[in-house]
Amino acid sequence: MIIIPDDVLASMKLPEKDKERFLKVELAIALYQRGILSMGKARKLAEMSKWEFIEELARRKVERHYTIKELEEDIAFAKGSE
């Protein structure tokens, strides 16, 4: 569990309801970009679908770590099989 001091949370210029989601996405992107989390784990932290996460990476110009396994999954998906 990460504990963020109340004064830090209060100083964030975001609506209260958006703060947790914002922090999760920021952390997920940063950890993915540094190679600390895989895409699957990072998007789970960000609570995003695979495609939402990929789009967010593109918006931020974060290079995607594309593995052989992901390529195989994409090829299988394109062929209509799993």
N, C-alpha and C positions, 0 to 999 in steps of 0.2 A: 504494500500500500504506500502510496506517495501522499505525504501531508504537505499541503501548501498553506502557508500562514494566511490568516484571515485578512490582514492588511494588504497582502499581495493580491489576493482574490478581489478585494474591494477596489483596488486601484486599476483593475482591468477595465478598459473602456468597451465593455460588451454587456449586452443584456444578461441578467443573472441566469436565465434559462439556457443561454448559449455557451457559457463558460466551460463547462465540463466537456462538451463535444469539441469545442475549439482546441482545448488542451490535448485531448486524445488524438485529434488529427495531427496537430503540430508534432507531438511526440512520435507518433507512428511514422510520419514522413521523415523526420530527422533520423530515427533509428534505422529505417529502411535505407535511406541515402548513405548512411555510414556502413551499411552491411551488417548491422547488429541484429536486425530482424529480417526474416524472409518476407516476401510479398504477402503470403498467406497470413502470417502472424501479424504483420503490420496492418493489413486491412481489417483483420479481426479487432485489433486494438482501436482502429479508427471507426469501427462499426460501419464499414462500407462494403459494397459488392466489389468483385474483382474489377469490373468495368468502371465503377465510380472511382476506385483508387487509382487505376491507370489514368483516367482523365485528370484527376487531381495532380498526379505526377507530371503529366504533360503541361498543365497550366503553370506549374511551378518550374518547369524546365529541369526536372530531376530525371537523370538518366535511369532507365529501367534496367534491372539486372535480369536478363533473359537467359534462362538455363535450357539445357537440352530437354529436361523433363517438361518444362513449360511449352517448348516447341512441339514435343510429342503430343501433349494434351491439346494444343491448338489445332494440330493436324487431325487428331481424332475427332475433335469437335466439328471441324470443317467437313469431315467425311460423314458426320451424322452418327458416329458411334462414341462410346465412352470407354 
